[in-house]
Amino acid sequence: VRRTLIDPLARLRERAAAREAATLRRRLRPRAAADPVLDLAGNDYLGLAQDARVVDAAVDALRTWGAGSTGSRLVTGSTTLHAALEHALAAHCEAEGALVFSSGYLANLGVITSLAGPGDVIVSDAHNHASIVDACRLSRADVVVVPHRDTDVVADVLERSEGRNAVVVTDAIFSVDGDAAPVAELHAVARQHGALLVVDEAHAIGVVGPRGEGLTAALGLAHETDIVRTVTLSKALGSQGGAVLGAREVIEHLVDAARTFIFDTALAPSAVGAAHAAVGLLADGTRSLAVRARAAEIADLVGAPRPAAAVVPVHVGDAAEAMHAADRFAQHGVRVACFRPPTVPDGVSRLRLTARADLTDADIARVADAVRASL
Ligand SMILES: Cc1ncc(COP(=O)(O)O)c(C=O)c1O
């Protein structure tokens, strides 16, 4: 019997055409090493990705330990370099312990899936990062998504979940709008109901607090054993990777239970070395102060409220209009990020400008020109 063969890619083509019609196609734009464009789209908040001391530390680690870490953390992948980074991160962020993962994404997956499972409850802010959303789904716990920054609803959900293992999870600084979570209030509510609070400090480490120790530590809550923090090493620290900060018992639990820790090759030595050097450079607090000052200047230029960290949002609305505005910025030599569906809901597309500690006054003048011409 001859059957007509179905082209397995035909459905993908249909879906691509639908996205094209809705101006939702995404395209990779590889940048050159020598890039004349002023970058306000990246996450190199402190300008450390190109800092000679950070790069040299990566090269030293590469020469000493090799290009790869050779195995998962529980087999051959844990080096004294990983241990030293964990020690430095814990000390800087005032945590009892730290555990390095291969990315912030995997740190979130690992923490959330090992703290909550079937039959448990996770309370998650509606604006949480995609890695938290995915972690909640993967946990198979009952996930309740609560309105953005609404502590009263969190309290209601926990009240109704009395007697069940519950975890509350929030970004410290929300990745699209750059606003801060009510961490102290969430902690009080979580504590009242015996729930753990997980705070993702991806956009706060290196930026928030006198030495960039993050929001939780800046609020004086670093020593609370019922708060677990996650960080990325790939934004303000200029490297790659992620980590969890928390009480020793939490860290030990993750070593036994976090699948993204156990079944993943350890972070490459060069990234570990770079991140370690970057943590050392946070100590005097000058870069954290500088990035917050530059973020405030950029917010003034676009008429946004004073930012909590380095992220400055510009609300546009229509997805196509947001793309055109981002293109106008690019024509004026400034790269900004554009968020549109499915990253954000329909009708609330926006631009995001991120400050960096190494922006000069001339750079800010260039941003001012681009803002006048583009918005
Ligand atoms: C809030 C937040 N959490 C986690 C991540 C993931 O971190 P990584 O890029 O290290 O995987 C990101 C961004 O990438 C983020 O914005």
The ligand as an SDF file (V2000), in Angstrom:
LIG
                    3D

 16 16  0  0  0  0  0  0  0  0999 V2000
   15.3810   36.3400   37.2600 C   0  0  0  0  0  0  0  0  0  0  0  0
   16.2650   35.3900   36.5290 C   0  0  0  0  0  0  0  0  0  0  0  0
   16.4980   34.1790   37.0630 N   0  0  0  0  0  0  0  0  0  0  0  0
   17.2800   33.2820   36.4370 C   0  0  0  0  0  0  0  0  0  0  0  0
   17.8750   33.5670   35.2360 C   0  0  0  0  0  0  0  0  0  0  0  0
   18.6950   32.5060   34.5830 C   0  0  0  0  0  0  0  0  0  0  0  0
   20.0640   32.6680   34.8530 O   0  0  0  0  0  0  0  0  0  0  0  0
   21.1380   32.0590   33.8300 P   0  0  0  0  0  0  0  0  0  0  0  0
   21.1690   32.9510   32.6490 O   0  0  0  0  0  0  0  0  0  0  0  0
   22.4170   32.0330   34.6180 O   0  0  0  0  0  0  0  0  0  0  0  0
   20.6770   30.6980   33.4730 O   0  0  0  0  0  0  0  0  0  0  0  0
   17.6560   34.8230   34.6400 C   0  0  0  0  0  0  0  0  0  0  0  0
   18.2460   35.2370   33.3560 C   0  0  0  0  0  0  0  0  0  0  0  0
   18.8560   34.6710   32.5850 O   0  0  0  0  0  0  0  0  0  0  0  0
   16.8320   35.7470   35.3020 C   0  0  0  0  0  0  0  0  0  0  0  0
   16.5690   36.9340   34.7490 O   0  0  0  0  0  0  0  0  0  0  0  0
  1  2  1  0
  2  3  1  0
  2 15  2  0
  3  4  2  0
  4  5  1  0
  5  6  1  0
  5 12  2  0
  6  7  1  0
  7  8  1  0
  8  9  2  0
  8 10  1  0
  8 11  1  0
 12 13  1  0
 12 15  1  0
 13 14  2  0
 15 16  1  0
M  END
$$$$
